[in-house]
Amino acid sequence: MEHQHLLIFIKEQMSQLTKHEQRIAQYIINHPEETINLSAQQLGKLTQTSAASIIRCSHKLNFKGFTDLKLAISRYLPSHEQSIYQEIKQDETVDSISKKLVTRAAHTLEMTEKHISSESVDRIVEQLYQSDSIIVYGVSASSLVAQDIYQKFTRIGKQVIYSLDTHLLSTAMASQTGNLTFIGISNSGENNETLSLAKVAKKYGVKIVGITQSQTSTLAKFADHYLIHDASSESSLRLAATSSLISQLMTVDILFYSYLSKDYDHHVMTMSHTRDAVELYLE
């Protein structure tokens, strides 16, 4: 398995591993250089597990075996700086912080591409073309993503309603004329306001699109269609919000440009007109 940010990847698989396997994975993260020189039996002794546990752990991390895992680590080590995948520390240098954040962002974008479903994007694009209007909602960092959707689709002539006033959005759903799609954005998929709006949408026959990190979330279960974005850094309180925002924005970009490409010439012409309007306003 080739992975540009292997140690981050292993760290993020911890919740999928047993306690013994977590002990093995943590040793690999803490001692990558030593790991490549160990046999499965030796690593088993160091982690108080067994050679069989090492093999099972390797398989769960999507490697053919422990040898394959060691080869991936050895390929990764030349460009690896162990501090990069760790959290920000007290009085850390700007250079160190920059490297960590850039590495984390690159990893997030890589994993977003891995998680995105082409079939889901195509179905949502089709749904949006059938819709006369879009209602979009998100809170906290997700509200920035909602604004991004509002701005992008408005620029190409799509009717979009964006507001933080949930009562306003609820009444808009109830008083709809024509086809309407509700796009709810929630990293966890469990935000109360977003779920309440999804319930209203369901009541009034409004199609629901969810953008969230888990297909098992309540929002995903409510949705007619959903997009799953990367959940990188969820275990890191200081890096989680930045990574999830980057992943959500990238997911929206993929959706928007997929929509754009279906009638590219028309949308480019519309964007040209809206740009002219802004320039006229600024004169």
SEROZA-155875 format. One line per field, with one value per residue: residue number from 1; residue in one letter; x, y, z of N, C-alpha, C in turn. Coordinates in Angstrom, 3 decimals. Example, Ala and Ser with C-alpha at 12.3 -4.5 7.8 and 13.67 -1.06 7.14 Angstrom:
<rs>
seq: 1:2
type: a:s
n.X: 13.190:12.850
n.Y: -5.690:-2.250
n.Z: 7.800:7.080
ca.X: 12.300:13.670
ca.Y: -4.500:-1.060
ca.Z: 7.800:7.140
c.X: 13.200:12.900
c.Y: -3.300:0.030
c.Z: 7.800:7.870
</rs>
This chain:
<rs>
seq: 1:2:3:4:5:6:7:8:9:10:11:12:13:14:15:16:17:18:19:20:21:22:23:24:25:26:27:28:29:30:31:32:33:34:35:36:37:38:39:40:41:42:43:44:45:46:47:48:49:50:51:52:53:54:55:56:57:58:59:60:61:62:63:64:65:66:67:68:69:70:71:72:73:74:75:76:77:78:79:80:81:82:83:84:85:86:87:88:89:90:91:92:93:94:95:96:97:98:99:100:101:102:103:104:105:106:107:108:109:110:111:112:113:114:115:116:117:118:119:120:121:122:123:124:125:126:127:128:129:130:131:132:133:134:135:136:137:138:139:140:141:142:143:144:145:146:147:148:149:150:151:152:153:154:155:156:157:158:159:160:161:162:163:164:165:166:167:168:169:170:171:172:173:174:175:176:177:178:179:180:181:182:183:184:185:186:187:188:189:190:191:192:193:194:195:196:197:198:199:200:201:202:203:204:205:206:207:208:209:210:211:212:213:214:215:216:217:218:219:220:221:222:223:224:225:226:227:228:229:230:231:232:233:234:235:236:237:238:239:240:241:242:243:244:245:246:247:248:249:250:251:252:253:254:255:256:257:258:259:260:261:262:263:264:265:266:267:268:269:270:271:272:273:274:275:276:277:278:279:280:281:282:283
type: m:e:h:q:h:l:l:i:f:i:k:e:q:m:s:q:l:t:k:h:e:q:r:i:a:q:y:i:i:n:h:p:e:e:t:i:n:l:s:a:q:q:l:g:k:l:t:q:t:s:a:a:s:i:i:r:c:s:h:k:l:n:f:k:g:f:t:d:l:k:l:a:i:s:r:y:l:p:s:h:e:q:s:i:y:q:e:i:k:q:d:e:t:v:d:s:i:s:k:k:l:v:t:r:a:a:h:t:l:e:m:t:e:k:h:i:s:s:e:s:v:d:r:i:v:e:q:l:y:q:s:d:s:i:i:v:y:g:v:s:a:s:s:l:v:a:q:d:i:y:q:k:f:t:r:i:g:k:q:v:i:y:s:l:d:t:h:l:l:s:t:a:m:a:s:q:t:g:n:l:t:f:i:g:i:s:n:s:g:e:n:n:e:t:l:s:l:a:k:v:a:k:k:y:g:v:k:i:v:g:i:t:q:s:q:t:s:t:l:a:k:f:a:d:h:y:l:i:h:d:a:s:s:e:s:s:l:r:l:a:a:t:s:s:l:i:s:q:l:m:t:v:d:i:l:f:y:s:y:l:s:k:d:y:d:h:h:v:m:t:m:s:h:t:r:d:a:v:e:l:y:l:e
n.X: 0.844:0.651:1.174:1.166:1.174:1.694:1.953:0.084:-2.186:-2.188:-2.529:-5.099:-6.631:-6.944:-9.304:-10.540:-9.202:-8.304:-7.550:-4.998:-4.004:-4.014:-1.981:0.179:0.058:0.498:3.118:4.422:3.904:5.267:7.856:8.962:11.377:12.733:10.915:11.066:13.229:12.585:11.360:8.197:7.858:9.657:8.580:6.176:6.959:7.982:5.688:4.141:2.396:1.671:3.138:1.136:-0.799:0.479:0.453:-2.321:-2.954:-1.527:-2.945:-5.433:-4.748:-4.679:-2.547:-0.628:0.823:3.109:5.669:5.118:4.023:6.283:7.913:6.482:6.730:9.488:9.787:8.570:9.996:12.327:11.325:10.059:9.150:8.987:7.603:5.640:3.051:2.030:0.280:-0.107:2.253:3.219:4.700:5.715:7.621:7.088:7.784:7.704:4.992:3.803:4.684:3.426:0.696:0.452:1.120:-0.929:-3.145:-2.653:-2.863:-5.552:-6.878:-6.101:-7.349:-9.988:-10.469:-10.300:-12.517:-14.723:-17.659:-18.255:-20.623:-22.526:-22.129:-22.917:-25.643:-26.596:-26.045:-27.800:-30.193:-30.084:-30.247:-32.859:-34.150:-35.871:-35.138:-32.671:-32.151:-29.865:-27.941:-25.908:-24.061:-21.679:-18.399:-19.382:-21.242:-19.791:-19.217:-21.769:-22.286:-20.429:-21.505:-23.875:-22.871:-21.424:-23.354:-25.274:-23.916:-24.031:-26.604:-28.466:-31.226:-30.810:-31.313:-30.023:-29.568:-29.168:-31.319:-33.408:-36.162:-37.078:-36.089:-37.548:-40.186:-39.879:-39.583:-42.112:-43.727:-43.096:-42.899:-42.811:-39.958:-37.769:-34.649:-32.999:-29.927:-28.059:-25.445:-23.179:-20.552:-20.387:-22.864:-24.867:-25.911:-28.325:-29.994:-29.651:-30.629:-33.266:-34.220:-33.964:-35.957:-38.233:-37.999:-38.387:-41.028:-42.404:-41.880:-39.488:-36.486:-33.532:-30.143:-27.236:-24.204:-21.584:-19.464:-19.825:-21.456:-23.141:-24.264:-26.932:-27.877:-27.089:-28.712:-31.226:-31.081:-31.819:-29.822:-26.293:-23.040:-19.934:-17.367:-13.840:-12.699:-10.409:-8.164:-9.994:-9.499:-7.878:-8.133:-7.251:-6.634:-8.791:-11.074:-10.045:-9.174:-11.569:-13.056:-11.542:-11.859:-14.652:-15.045:-13.591:-15.094:-17.483:-16.534:-15.958:-18.546:-19.774:-18.277:-18.737:-21.438:-21.325:-20.017:-21.882:-23.401:-21.623:-20.863:-23.106:-23.177:-20.719:-21.122:-23.154:-21.753:-19.992:-21.706:-22.572:-20.184:-19.745:-21.810:-20.980:-18.649:-19.784:-21.185:-19.067:-17.959
n.Y: -1.209:2.136:5.170:8.499:9.764:7.942:7.390:9.099:7.974:5.395:6.153:7.180:4.950:3.736:3.406:1.306:-0.916:-3.707:-3.814:-4.966:-4.740:-1.987:-1.345:-2.350:-0.756:1.769:1.517:1.296:3.849:5.436:4.447:4.222:3.869:1.833:-0.229:-1.211:-2.864:-5.050:-8.373:-10.109:-11.642:-10.450:-7.857:-8.550:-9.432:-7.040:-5.523:-6.969:-8.785:-10.925:-12.761:-13.491:-11.561:-9.305:-9.805:-9.861:-7.226:-5.845:-6.638:-5.456:-2.852:-2.663:-3.893:-6.441:-8.035:-8.169:-7.683:-6.231:-3.961:-2.959:-2.345:-0.236:1.633:2.061:3.259:5.598:6.855:8.470:11.053:11.719:13.567:13.261:14.954:16.184:14.993:15.288:17.115:20.722:22.470:24.101:27.285:26.702:26.774:28.908:27.767:25.008:24.699:25.433:23.357:21.145:21.798:22.048:19.460:18.054:19.178:18.350:15.607:15.443:16.314:14.293:12.073:12.882:12.758:10.005:9.160:10.228:9.619:8.859:8.029:8.942:11.713:12.142:11.447:13.410:15.746:15.386:15.534:18.207:19.563:19.035:20.513:23.487:25.309:25.683:24.986:25.712:24.768:25.109:24.986:26.730:25.898:24.619:26.385:28.144:26.577:26.222:28.854:28.998:27.227:28.613:31.018:30.040:28.605:30.560:32.363:31.114:31.302:29.735:29.377:29.970:29.541:30.788:30.928:31.602:31.543:29.329:29.098:30.646:29.132:26.799:27.673:28.355:25.866:24.803:26.455:26.055:26.270:24.325:22.171:21.412:21.337:20.396:21.054:19.812:20.421:18.925:18.099:16.004:14.937:14.961:17.307:19.229:21.353:21.119:18.526:18.872:20.576:18.804:16.990:18.593:19.032:16.431:16.032:17.791:16.846:17.570:17.069:15.679:16.355:15.265:16.340:14.989:13.301:10.584:7.657:6.369:8.228:10.217:12.232:11.298:9.060:10.236:11.494:11.688:11.527:11.443:12.825:11.679:12.986:13.357:12.319:13.149:13.865:13.910:12.997:14.873:17.720:20.295:20.389:19.380:20.958:22.594:20.671:19.259:21.322:21.983:19.565:19.474:21.765:21.033:18.849:20.127:21.681:19.650:18.700:21.053:21.706:19.424:19.684:22.027:21.156:19.767:21.466:23.282:25.514:27.224:27.845:29.114:31.381:32.589:33.100:34.963:37.086:37.687:38.493:40.785:42.330:42.791:44.255:46.506:47.543:48.332:50.400
n.Z: 0.000:-0.998:0.619:1.226:3.648:5.839:8.651:9.799:8.691:9.892:12.558:12.456:12.097:14.482:16.052:14.830:15.529:17.687:21.262:21.624:19.019:18.764:20.522:19.107:16.769:17.888:18.765:16.307:15.252:17.098:16.902:14.123:12.686:14.096:13.791:11.147:11.193:12.646:13.304:12.995:15.257:17.064:17.311:18.404:20.956:22.031:22.193:23.807:22.660:20.022:17.249:15.496:16.069:15.097:12.348:11.867:12.540:10.568:8.298:8.828:8.508:5.859:4.502:2.833:4.489:7.339:6.345:4.016:5.194:6.539:4.374:3.242:5.279:5.236:2.744:3.256:5.273:4.441:3.809:6.066:8.939:12.232:13.952:12.485:12.236:14.709:17.349:17.717:19.722:22.848:22.378:19.821:16.785:13.919:11.486:12.053:12.764:10.329:8.629:9.810:9.477:6.694:5.878:7.153:5.819:3.182:3.503:4.274:1.925:0.195:1.381:1.196:-1.541:-1.773:-0.316:-1.636:-3.504:-6.762:-7.933:-6.088:-6.274:-8.936:-8.780:-7.018:-8.459:-10.598:-9.160:-8.275:-10.708:-11.328:-9.470:-8.582:-6.680:-4.066:-0.667:1.823:4.667:7.570:10.644:12.783:11.772:9.566:8.586:7.075:4.903:3.923:3.123:1.077:-0.810:-1.349:-2.506:-4.749:-6.357:-6.721:-8.345:-10.797:-11.519:-10.144:-7.972:-4.671:-1.226:1.651:5.091:8.605:10.116:11.268:11.475:9.359:7.201:7.573:7.084:4.434:3.255:3.725:2.229:-0.379:-3.936:-6.690:-7.379:-4.699:-3.010:-0.073:1.375:3.850:6.087:8.138:10.140:12.084:11.644:13.424:14.365:16.046:15.038:12.268:11.839:12.669:10.678:8.560:9.239:8.892:6.153:5.199:5.962:4.261:1.764:0.594:-1.116:0.306:0.819:2.286:3.736:5.263:7.708:8.134:7.018:8.680:10.277:11.731:10.040:7.509:7.352:7.254:4.803:1.262:-0.553:-0.013:0.735:1.714:3.552:4.372:7.625:8.890:11.551:13.623:16.141:17.128:18.882:18.353:15.673:14.315:13.472:11.411:9.518:8.919:7.793:5.514:4.133:3.767:2.151:-0.113:-0.933:-1.615:-3.743:-5.616:-6.075:-7.090:-9.453:-10.890:-11.357:-12.857:-15.160:-16.596:-18.117:-19.335:-21.066:-20.950:-18.187:-17.818:-19.342:-17.835:-15.451:-16.428:-16.953:-14.340:-13.233:-14.718:-13.710:-11.088:-11.565:-12.760:-10.617:-9.011:-10.375
ca.X: 0.000:1.377:0.456:2.091:1.191:1.419:1.796:-1.212:-3.173:-2.224:-3.101:-6.534:-7.314:-6.895:-10.628:-10.956:-8.322:-8.479:-6.597:-3.668:-3.591:-3.727:-0.648:1.128:0.021:1.114:4.568:4.872:3.856:6.314:9.189:8.934:12.707:13.031:9.963:11.457:14.313:12.086:10.513:6.886:8.041:10.318:7.621:5.190:7.528:8.092:4.348:3.454:1.316:2.175:3.391:-0.164:-1.448:1.169:-0.044:-3.715:-2.920:-1.071:-4.054:-6.467:-4.234:-4.722:-1.291:-0.645:1.443:4.000:6.765:4.575:3.911:7.647:8.389:5.801:7.355:10.845:9.645:8.054:10.930:13.229:10.713:9.266:9.596:8.045:6.787:4.651:1.703:1.622:-0.467:0.658:2.752:3.526:5.847:6.255:8.076:6.210:8.183:7.188:3.535:3.477:4.896:2.378:-0.598:0.488:1.071:-2.277:-4.058:-2.407:-3.446:-7.006:-7.319:-5.892:-8.373:-11.269:-10.578:-10.513:-13.851:-15.811:-18.320:-18.644:-22.043:-23.310:-22.030:-23.747:-27.055:-26.913:-26.050:-29.074:-31.236:-30.003:-30.758:-34.313:-34.666:-36.028:-34.434:-31.877:-31.993:-28.621:-27.786:-24.863:-23.694:-20.251:-17.560:-20.208:-21.949:-18.903:-19.394:-23.094:-22.108:-19.682:-22.485:-24.758:-22.184:-21.061:-24.507:-25.931:-23.157:-24.374:-28.020:-29.335:-31.895:-30.335:-31.702:-29.103:-29.844:-28.972:-32.637:-34.013:-37.601:-37.235:-35.871:-38.679:-41.343:-39.578:-39.884:-43.560:-44.408:-42.404:-43.588:-41.820:-39.053:-36.856:-33.667:-32.347:-28.572:-27.661:-24.008:-22.807:-19.404:-20.760:-24.139:-25.752:-26.288:-29.769:-30.689:-29.620:-31.532:-34.641:-34.567:-34.129:-37.290:-39.208:-37.878:-39.011:-42.473:-42.966:-41.482:-38.295:-35.359:-32.488:-28.759:-26.412:-22.738:-21.189:-18.270:-20.122:-22.683:-23.989:-24.780:-28.377:-28.112:-26.977:-29.894:-32.347:-30.884:-32.077:-28.473:-25.303:-21.625:-19.100:-16.054:-12.800:-12.790:-9.050:-7.858:-11.081:-8.957:-7.068:-9.026:-6.739:-6.517:-9.985:-11.942:-9.390:-9.172:-12.926:-13.465:-10.851:-12.473:-15.991:-14.932:-13.153:-16.248:-18.392:-15.924:-16.158:-19.964:-20.074:-17.692:-19.431:-22.683:-20.939:-19.560:-23.031:-23.868:-20.480:-20.888:-24.165:-22.803:-19.619:-21.724:-23.853:-20.735:-19.462:-22.694:-22.562:-18.942:-19.974:-22.675:-20.157:-17.769:-20.620:-21.471:-17.856:-17.538
ca.Y: 0.000:3.394:6.206:9.603:10.159:6.635:7.385:9.719:6.967:4.376:6.772:7.388:3.652:3.181:3.017:0.073:-1.994:-4.230:-3.221:-5.485:-4.149:-0.573:-1.309:-2.560:0.432:2.876:1.296:1.629:5.308:6.016:3.932:3.712:3.437:0.545:-1.245:-1.820:-3.829:-6.093:-9.445:-10.119:-12.211:-9.451:-6.793:-9.134:-9.411:-5.648:-4.973:-7.944:-9.414:-12.133:-12.616:-13.580:-10.259:-8.384:-10.092:-9.399:-5.763:-5.428:-6.842:-4.452:-1.582:-2.803:-4.387:-7.879:-8.675:-7.292:-7.288:-5.181:-2.777:-2.445:-1.738:1.055:2.531:2.391:4.208:6.852:7.453:9.532:12.373:11.828:14.280:12.689:15.962:16.771:14.494:15.543:18.342:21.932:22.508:25.403:28.026:26.037:27.718:29.095:26.786:23.703:24.753:25.451:22.015:20.264:22.134:21.731:18.004:17.651:19.581:17.467:14.313:15.603:16.357:12.956:11.185:13.338:12.150:8.570:8.911:10.756:8.621:9.421:7.724:9.855:13.053:12.160:11.444:14.715:16.706:15.184:16.063:19.672:20.038:18.903:21.413:24.900:26.076:24.942:25.553:25.177:25.133:24.514:25.856:26.791:25.854:24.169:27.530:28.682:25.701:26.570:30.118:28.709:26.665:29.725:31.928:29.360:28.295:31.818:32.966:30.484:31.499:28.834:30.007:29.356:30.226:30.524:31.731:30.939:31.573:28.027:29.287:31.119:28.002:25.877:28.226:28.280:24.498:24.586:27.291:25.855:26.058:23.663:21.223:22.034:20.438:20.887:20.545:19.962:20.182:18.698:17.203:14.817:14.407:14.867:18.639:19.254:22.265:20.542:17.369:19.381:21.039:17.608:16.451:19.453:18.737:15.129:16.231:18.518:16.222:18.212:16.154:16.000:15.984:15.424:16.350:14.610:12.454:9.167:7.168:5.852:9.361:10.439:13.043:10.423:8.193:11.082:12.048:10.914:11.348:12.047:12.763:11.439:13.613:12.809:12.629:13.292:14.692:13.982:12.739:16.024:18.842:21.541:20.330:18.784:21.915:22.999:19.561:18.970:22.430:21.773:18.413:19.864:22.710:20.274:18.053:21.060:22.011:18.508:18.715:22.231:21.625:18.339:20.331:22.990:20.483:19.203:22.496:24.152:26.776:28.069:28.324:30.068:32.624:33.185:33.638:36.167:38.143:38.084:39.238:42.112:43.068:43.232:45.321:47.697:48.074:48.918:51.582
ca.Z: 0.000:-1.042:1.344:1.421:5.050:6.397:10.102:10.065:8.317:10.934:13.755:12.289:12.074:15.843:16.558:14.159:15.985:19.046:22.205:21.298:17.752:19.038:21.136:18.010:15.906:18.603:18.736:14.950:15.130:17.951:16.558:12.741:12.249:14.713:13.321:9.869:11.439:13.534:12.783:13.639:16.595:17.906:17.596:19.309:22.309:22.479:22.438:24.662:21.899:19.367:15.817:14.826:16.236:14.188:11.006:11.799:12.559:9.236:7.370:9.112:7.994:4.390:3.949:2.582:5.644:8.087:5.447:3.163:6.047:6.784:3.117:3.116:6.258:4.782:1.644:3.808:6.222:3.967:3.824:7.288:10.121:13.171:14.622:11.595:12.422:16.076:17.550:17.970:21.097:23.423:21.847:18.635:15.769:12.767:10.472:12.464:12.650:8.903:8.085:10.323:8.890:5.270:5.788:7.522:4.745:2.041:3.857:4.258:0.534:-0.358:1.914:0.658:-2.874:-1.585:0.227:-2.464:-4.352:-8.061:-8.138:-5.250:-6.868:-10.143:-8.386:-6.435:-9.566:-11.297:-8.290:-8.280:-11.995:-11.296:-8.442:-8.902:-5.652:-3.078:0.669:2.362:6.076:8.398:11.754:13.117:10.575:8.437:8.017:6.035:3.751:3.398:2.404:-0.148:-1.742:-1.708:-3.422:-5.998:-7.196:-7.088:-9.444:-12.074:-11.777:-9.398:-6.838:-3.418:0.010:2.761:6.278:9.898:10.745:10.964:11.302:7.985:6.292:7.740:6.373:3.001:2.842:3.776:1.239:-1.645:-5.205:-7.539:-6.730:-3.750:-2.394:1.140:1.605:5.248:6.268:9.541:10.207:12.855:11.184:14.587:14.816:16.296:14.133:10.916:11.830:12.755:9.334:7.725:9.560:8.218:4.721:4.970:6.129:3.131:0.510:0.041:-1.230:1.279:0.543:3.478:3.614:6.608:7.739:8.348:6.419:9.752:11.043:11.609:8.844:6.336:7.336:6.835:3.463:0.052:-1.088:0.879:0.399:2.894:3.441:5.242:9.062:9.404:12.723:14.588:17.469:17.503:19.142:17.812:14.221:13.732:12.777:10.167:8.567:8.460:6.931:4.231:3.479:3.336:1.032:-1.280:-1.345:-2.296:-5.036:-6.516:-6.435:-7.901:-10.788:-11.586:-11.811:-13.898:-16.380:-17.326:-19.057:-19.081:-21.815:-20.405:-16.855:-17.973:-19.814:-16.689:-14.542:-17.067:-16.729:-12.930:-13.028:-15.290:-12.796:-9.963:-12.062:-12.972:-9.283:-8.462:-11.157
c.X: 0.864:0.565:1.417:2.232:0.839:1.152:0.496:-2.313:-3.313:-2.879:-4.609:-7.322:-7.435:-8.249:-11.129:-10.173:-8.683:-7.430:-5.169:-3.137:-3.283:-2.342:0.432:1.222:0.704:2.631:5.127:4.930:5.010:7.719:9.225:10.285:13.060:12.172:10.451:12.574:13.882:11.342:9.169:6.989:8.660:9.365:6.538:5.675:7.579:6.737:3.504:2.214:1.860:2.400:2.076:-0.914:-0.834:0.630:-1.479:-3.793:-2.513:-2.194:-5.142:-6.051:-4.077:-3.374:-1.385:-0.081:2.395:5.159:6.328:4.448:5.281:8.206:7.765:6.414:8.722:10.815:9.267:9.090:11.825:12.636:9.935:9.951:8.574:7.128:5.607:3.234:1.218:0.871:0.479:1.040:3.016:4.791:6.501:6.631:7.077:6.513:7.616:5.675:3.113:3.604:3.793:1.052:-0.647:0.400:-0.326:-3.274:-3.905:-3.014:-4.968:-7.542:-7.186:-6.999:-9.774:-11.505:-10.885:-11.949:-14.978:-16.359:-18.788:-20.124:-22.925:-23.296:-22.937:-25.230:-27.478:-26.959:-27.371:-30.233:-31.252:-30.501:-32.284:-34.960:-34.767:-35.249:-33.690:-31.933:-30.754:-28.424:-26.629:-24.542:-22.200:-19.418:-18.364:-21.012:-21.115:-19.034:-20.744:-23.027:-21.390:-20.613:-23.403:-24.111:-21.906:-22.276:-25.290:-25.248:-23.488:-25.888:-28.962:-29.948:-31.499:-30.776:-30.732:-29.437:-29.502:-30.281:-33.386:-35.530:-37.895:-37.097:-37.015:-39.898:-41.127:-39.877:-41.389:-44.290:-43.815:-43.369:-42.541:-40.937:-38.025:-35.924:-33.062:-30.974:-28.191:-26.203:-23.713:-21.680:-19.764:-22.014:-25.163:-26.169:-27.813:-30.527:-30.770:-30.587:-32.996:-35.112:-34.763:-35.499:-38.386:-39.200:-38.580:-40.534:-43.106:-42.464:-40.304:-37.155:-34.214:-31.139:-27.947:-24.935:-22.200:-20.002:-18.569:-21.448:-23.621:-24.574:-26.277:-28.707:-28.065:-28.198:-31.142:-32.292:-31.327:-30.753:-27.497:-23.908:-20.844:-17.742:-15.102:-12.985:-11.408:-9.001:-8.998:-10.596:-8.126:-7.945:-8.554:-6.670:-7.808:-10.796:-11.350:-9.471:-10.563:-13.423:-12.833:-11.530:-13.866:-15.953:-14.499:-14.307:-17.244:-17.834:-16.140:-17.605:-20.276:-19.537:-18.255:-20.757:-22.384:-20.667:-20.706:-23.611:-22.850:-20.590:-21.931:-23.756:-21.656:-20.151:-22.444:-22.863:-20.116:-20.397:-22.680:-21.288:-19.079:-20.830:-21.899:-19.252:-18.536:-20.928:-20.265:-17.395:-17.906
c.Y: 1.238:4.441:7.302:9.985:8.939:6.670:8.064:8.695:5.907:4.925:6.889:6.086:3.035:2.659:1.716:-1.144:-2.470:-3.595:-3.691:-4.854:-2.663:-0.411:-1.463:-1.306:1.612:2.738:1.685:3.136:5.954:5.623:3.391:3.184:2.059:-0.570:-1.948:-2.845:-4.994:-7.172:-9.368:-10.651:-11.194:-8.321:-7.292:-9.117:-7.994:-5.047:-5.891:-8.504:-10.713:-11.851:-12.646:-12.242:-9.218:-8.554:-9.585:-7.880:-5.225:-5.542:-5.783:-3.067:-1.614:-3.150:-5.897:-8.659:-7.703:-6.815:-6.142:-3.864:-2.147:-1.773:-0.356:2.077:2.982:3.376:5.582:7.605:8.555:10.927:12.633:12.670:13.957:13.725:16.426:16.293:14.677:16.862:19.519:21.998:23.945:25.999:27.342:27.078:27.792:28.058:25.408:23.646:24.690:24.057:21.062:20.516:21.806:20.218:17.496:17.988:18.665:16.090:14.359:15.590:14.986:12.006:11.592:12.732:10.657:8.275:9.291:9.666:9.284:9.203:8.668:11.264:13.150:12.216:12.799:15.793:16.603:15.764:17.591:20.257:19.977:19.896:22.847:25.775:25.130:25.701:24.913:25.669:24.373:25.484:25.748:26.766:25.439:25.300:28.198:27.873:25.989:27.869:29.895:28.132:27.772:30.634:31.274:29.176:29.543:32.456:32.333:30.477:30.546:29.577:29.272:30.207:29.813:31.458:30.913:30.919:30.297:28.130:29.745:29.969:27.004:26.371:28.195:26.888:24.261:25.332:27.143:25.811:25.479:22.729:21.949:20.973:21.121:20.236:20.850:19.569:20.057:17.691:15.898:14.147:14.319:16.236:18.764:20.134:21.698:19.368:17.808:19.884:19.862:16.962:17.266:19.165:17.429:15.257:16.843:18.018:16.870:17.190:16.621:15.471:16.249:15.434:16.146:13.647:10.962:8.766:6.564:6.979:9.518:11.244:12.185:9.514:8.958:11.381:11.093:10.589:11.975:11.914:12.619:12.081:13.025:13.245:12.757:14.200:14.779:13.722:13.905:17.256:20.109:21.547:19.903:19.773:22.331:21.896:19.271:20.063:22.291:20.654:18.750:20.789:22.001:19.430:18.914:21.445:20.894:18.470:19.859:22.094:20.447:18.851:21.250:22.303:19.924:20.188:23.634:25.519:27.742:28.665:29.331:31.410:33.346:33.803:34.902:37.349:38.621:38.847:40.657:42.963:43.610:44.387:46.626:48.354:48.826:50.177:52.889
c.Z: 0.000:-0.290:1.730:2.884:5.898:7.896:10.529:9.793:9.399:12.198:13.656:12.197:13.467:16.322:15.945:14.651:17.381:19.960:21.919:20.014:17.903:19.661:20.061:17.142:16.582:18.635:17.361:14.757:15.893:17.527:15.126:12.279:12.809:14.130:12.066:10.030:12.313:12.765:13.496:15.062:17.553:18.285:18.549:20.750:22.860:22.842:23.325:23.957:21.297:17.895:15.038:14.914:15.304:12.771:10.852:11.756:11.186:8.213:7.570:8.616:6.468:3.761:3.782:3.753:6.320:7.226:4.544:3.937:6.277:5.538:2.921:4.068:5.773:3.615:2.157:4.630:5.666:4.023:5.106:8.353:11.182:13.797:13.790:11.886:13.855:16.176:17.796:19.444:21.541:22.799:20.648:17.580:14.617:11.699:10.791:12.325:11.184:8.298:8.536:9.619:7.400:5.061:6.096:6.417:3.527:2.282:3.778:2.830:-0.130:0.086:1.437:-0.713:-2.766:-1.162:-0.725:-3.383:-5.640:-8.325:-7.341:-5.818:-8.087:-9.792:-7.818:-7.509:-10.336:-10.490:-8.308:-9.598:-12.048:-10.335:-8.948:-7.935:-4.710:-1.756:1.276:3.785:6.710:9.519:12.033:11.833:9.346:7.824:6.929:4.754:3.093:2.597:1.073:-1.213:-2.263:-2.752:-4.772:-6.906:-7.586:-8.288:-10.799:-12.296:-11.068:-8.218:-5.553:-2.235:1.098:3.909:7.518:10.689:10.362:10.796:9.871:6.992:6.370:6.982:4.865:2.460:2.759:2.678:-0.159:-2.820:-6.162:-6.728:-5.877:-3.183:-1.178:1.264:3.047:5.419:7.749:9.583:10.922:12.307:12.283:15.113:14.902:15.309:12.718:10.809:11.905:11.390:8.374:7.976:8.871:6.718:4.377:5.013:4.880:1.781:-0.186:-0.002:-0.335:0.811:1.803:3.124:5.019:6.552:7.850:7.732:7.452:10.601:10.815:10.363:7.589:6.212:6.896:5.338:2.353:-0.637:-0.086:0.296:1.691:2.662:4.477:6.687:9.675:10.614:13.725:16.011:17.975:17.660:18.454:16.293:13.540:12.917:11.440:9.125:8.032:7.521:5.547:3.447:2.958:2.119:-0.249:-1.829:-2.106:-3.661:-6.050:-6.996:-7.393:-9.321:-11.591:-12.148:-12.996:-15.227:-17.215:-18.343:-19.019:-19.772:-21.260:-19.067:-16.916:-18.446:-18.667:-15.710:-15.112:-16.847:-15.278:-12.592:-13.560:-14.360:-11.615:-10.371:-12.276:-11.629:-8.737:-9.214:-10.453
</rs>
